[in-house]
Amino acid sequence: MIYCKGTALVTCLHWLIFLLLSTIIFLIIVNFVIPYNSVYKDLSYSNKIRPVVKSNQFSVEEKPNLVKEPIDNGTPLYDKCEVIHVGFVCSGYKSNLYLHTLLKSLNFYKVNPIHFHIMVNKVSEKVLKTLFDTWNIPQTNTTFYDINDFVQDVRWVPNSHYSGIFGLLKLVFPKIIPLNVTKKIIVLDTDLTFVGDILELWRLFEKFKNKQAVGIVENQSDYYLGKNSKNKPWPASGRGYNSGVLLYHLEKLKRLDWPTLWPNVAKKVALIYGSTRLGDQDIINAVLLQHTELLYQVPCYWNTQLSDHALSYNCYNKFKIKVVHWNSPKKIHVVNKDGDYFRSLFTTFLEYNGDLLRRQLYFCGNSDRTVEEPVIDVCSEFHRAKTSQWRTLLFFREYQHSVDDSERYDVTFVAQLSYDRLQMVEELVKYWQGPISLTFYVTDPEFQQCYYFIDNSDLLQDRNNIAYHAVFKDGEYYPINILRNVGLRNVDTPYVFLADIDFLPMKGLYSVIKSHLASTQNMKAKAFIVPAFETQRYRSRIPKNKAQLLGMWEKKSLFPFRSDVWAAGHAPTNYTKWKTAAAPYKVKWEPDFEPYVVVSSGVIEYDNRFMGFGWNKVSHIMELEAQGYEWVVLPNAFIIHKPHAPSYDINKFRSSPVYRMCLQNLKEEFIHDLDKKYGRLFDNKNTSSFILNIK
């Protein structure tokens, strides 16, 4: 007991208050630290892992510098630098889309390096190789295998699965993956959503015993019990197993001669039960029924199945799910009482910014990386196009357009657009019947909206001769020439019409251009110019022919494009002569000329350095001039520019002296490069200041 009397009363009270406050602070600290003790414990080992600034790719031959972690409560904390091998079969436009979303979910949770082994057809190889090359996810390696090399291994199998022979090709992975690459692999369907780290699934290989060589999750429906189908299913043990997630121990399977084992079983069973209905899944179940020693049953939460008759509730009601499997032909539209919850998981990754996955948490290389001081560069956005890559997804909808000898004069309309120009696509297809190559610059959510818009448009959903590509937003400025080049390099016609999405072609322009191409003996180093006009009226009608256009021109309801604010861009077309021209006529190039042209599809690409507003098309025309191109104006062809709100980039050009300075520097650099490349020195005349008032 403390007693305070007299003059010591004040001092005594001060000590009591100090002791009380100290006790409160101590309790607060203890209450905060104890719940996070395990976190601090993990962080105590952080010196074992080195952070990295740049992304790091690894090759099959490289052996990563393994980082061993300590033992915690007797359980090893697994090496974050062990390479995990994952296989897919991907052949088709929708399959590519599903894989794109799957990769976002898988890479969101993973830490380890991953080597993807993907069996592809010709189209999917082009799409996925471009995606991986431009996405540049750290510590990712990819090997592609041509499906055509392995079709003969499964073609003989009687099969009625909706995916055809592609639904059988997962059986081939143990044959095609060499043991010097990996002794084990996880093979996945593309219609999965990960909600856990794939390393935990990889760890299950260490639980395989003796002859266990195939890890698989039990089927979560009564299909193999014969309750959900009129046809008798292939034989299986109990409910059978679902092959959407497969763990192949390759070393054991090769020892068993897997390429002989499964066909022998399948041939015998097919004689009794007929064609497979679930592809490789039926065959794997038949094999595991006869060779039970091969089976390792993977926990249900690694393949939570959402088919029409799924009983997966019994799994996810007890366990935290790790993988969602949309194994119904209806995919995410499957009817399930908890469907909205699972669809929200899928939508989260569908709209997730995949570029965030470029960030690397751990470095598994053999050398230290140091942080470099950033270089101050006011023109950095212009310069980044030299080294940066924009994640690109080609052909995100089915494209069909065959070019044979009868179509040797065929031409593709090539354009690029941002999300706010989406509705212009419907207008374009009304006027252009030929093939079109469109490149969208979008965020991940905008990409989904574009896809849904096209899928539900009466005008677009049945047009299979439109190639749709997506380049995902990254950075401040619009990478216009990068977009143009994506569209240009993915055409299959001998000629291209290089245009913009805000121009509508006259009716029948596709046929008119083909007619001129057919009557021209040689288009090498030659460009057809299609005169451009504009109207300031949002609801102005498009003239059907040249006679109507001349009448509207006379009434001043339309006029040559940008003639009032920047005549240099199109004046060399010689609109006065065009009025009365009945045959094609030649014109000479002049500085700042930027016509819309028809050229061979092998034309040199646009210069990627020009981003945003200014000189992006002028530079391309200038390089064609440096190559000695001949310029020919078509007398009975035209396009009409539709008015729209100014873009962000043109506003930036008008308001920012720094922007204009950077553009001027880039122009000088480009002209110098042309001189070195072609030996032709152009006049570095700065005319861009004349277009500050463009609306």
Secondary structure as GFF3:
##gff-version 3
##sequence-region A 1 695
A	DSSP	alpha_helix	8	33	.	.	.	ID=ss1
A	DSSP	three_ten_helix	34	36	.	.	.	ID=ss2
A	DSSP	alpha_helix	37	43	.	.	.	ID=ss3
A	DSSP	three_ten_helix	46	48	.	.	.	ID=ss4
A	DSSP	beta_strand	71	72	.	.	.	ID=ss5
A	DSSP	beta_strand	75	76	.	.	.	ID=ss6
A	DSSP	beta_strand	84	90	.	.	.	ID=ss7
A	DSSP	alpha_helix	93	109	.	.	.	ID=ss8
A	DSSP	beta_strand	114	120	.	.	.	ID=ss9
A	DSSP	alpha_helix	122	135	.	.	.	ID=ss10
A	DSSP	beta_strand	140	146	.	.	.	ID=ss11
A	DSSP	three_ten_helix	147	149	.	.	.	ID=ss12
A	DSSP	three_ten_helix	151	153	.	.	.	ID=ss13
A	DSSP	three_ten_helix	164	172	.	.	.	ID=ss14
A	DSSP	alpha_helix	173	176	.	.	.	ID=ss15
A	DSSP	beta_strand	184	188	.	.	.	ID=ss16
A	DSSP	beta_strand	192	194	.	.	.	ID=ss17
A	DSSP	alpha_helix	198	203	.	.	.	ID=ss18
A	DSSP	three_ten_helix	204	207	.	.	.	ID=ss19
A	DSSP	beta_strand	214	218	.	.	.	ID=ss20
A	DSSP	three_ten_helix	223	225	.	.	.	ID=ss21
A	DSSP	beta_strand	241	249	.	.	.	ID=ss22
A	DSSP	alpha_helix	250	255	.	.	.	ID=ss23
A	DSSP	alpha_helix	258	273	.	.	.	ID=ss24
A	DSSP	alpha_helix	280	290	.	.	.	ID=ss25
A	DSSP	three_ten_helix	292	294	.	.	.	ID=ss26
A	DSSP	beta_strand	295	298	.	.	.	ID=ss27
A	DSSP	three_ten_helix	300	302	.	.	.	ID=ss28
A	DSSP	beta_strand	304	305	.	.	.	ID=ss29
A	DSSP	alpha_helix	313	316	.	.	.	ID=ss30
A	DSSP	beta_strand	323	325	.	.	.	ID=ss31
A	DSSP	three_ten_helix	331	333	.	.	.	ID=ss32
A	DSSP	alpha_helix	339	350	.	.	.	ID=ss33
A	DSSP	three_ten_helix	354	358	.	.	.	ID=ss34
A	DSSP	alpha_helix	380	383	.	.	.	ID=ss35
A	DSSP	three_ten_helix	384	386	.	.	.	ID=ss36
A	DSSP	beta_strand	392	393	.	.	.	ID=ss37
A	DSSP	three_ten_helix	405	407	.	.	.	ID=ss38
A	DSSP	beta_strand	411	418	.	.	.	ID=ss39
A	DSSP	three_ten_helix	419	421	.	.	.	ID=ss40
A	DSSP	alpha_helix	424	431	.	.	.	ID=ss41
A	DSSP	beta_strand	436	442	.	.	.	ID=ss42
A	DSSP	alpha_helix	444	455	.	.	.	ID=ss43
A	DSSP	beta_strand	466	472	.	.	.	ID=ss44
A	DSSP	alpha_helix	480	488	.	.	.	ID=ss45
A	DSSP	beta_strand	495	498	.	.	.	ID=ss46
A	DSSP	beta_strand	503	505	.	.	.	ID=ss47
A	DSSP	alpha_helix	509	518	.	.	.	ID=ss48
A	DSSP	beta_strand	526	530	.	.	.	ID=ss49
A	DSSP	beta_strand	532	534	.	.	.	ID=ss50
A	DSSP	alpha_helix	546	554	.	.	.	ID=ss51
A	DSSP	beta_strand	559	560	.	.	.	ID=ss52
A	DSSP	three_ten_helix	567	569	.	.	.	ID=ss53
A	DSSP	three_ten_helix	571	573	.	.	.	ID=ss54
A	DSSP	alpha_helix	575	580	.	.	.	ID=ss55
A	DSSP	beta_strand	585	587	.	.	.	ID=ss56
A	DSSP	beta_strand	596	600	.	.	.	ID=ss57
A	DSSP	alpha_helix	618	626	.	.	.	ID=ss58
A	DSSP	beta_strand	630	633	.	.	.	ID=ss59
A	DSSP	beta_strand	639	641	.	.	.	ID=ss60
A	DSSP	alpha_helix	648	655	.	.	.	ID=ss61
A	DSSP	alpha_helix	657	678	.	.	.	ID=ss62
A	DSSP	three_ten_helix	688	691	.	.	.	ID=ss63
###
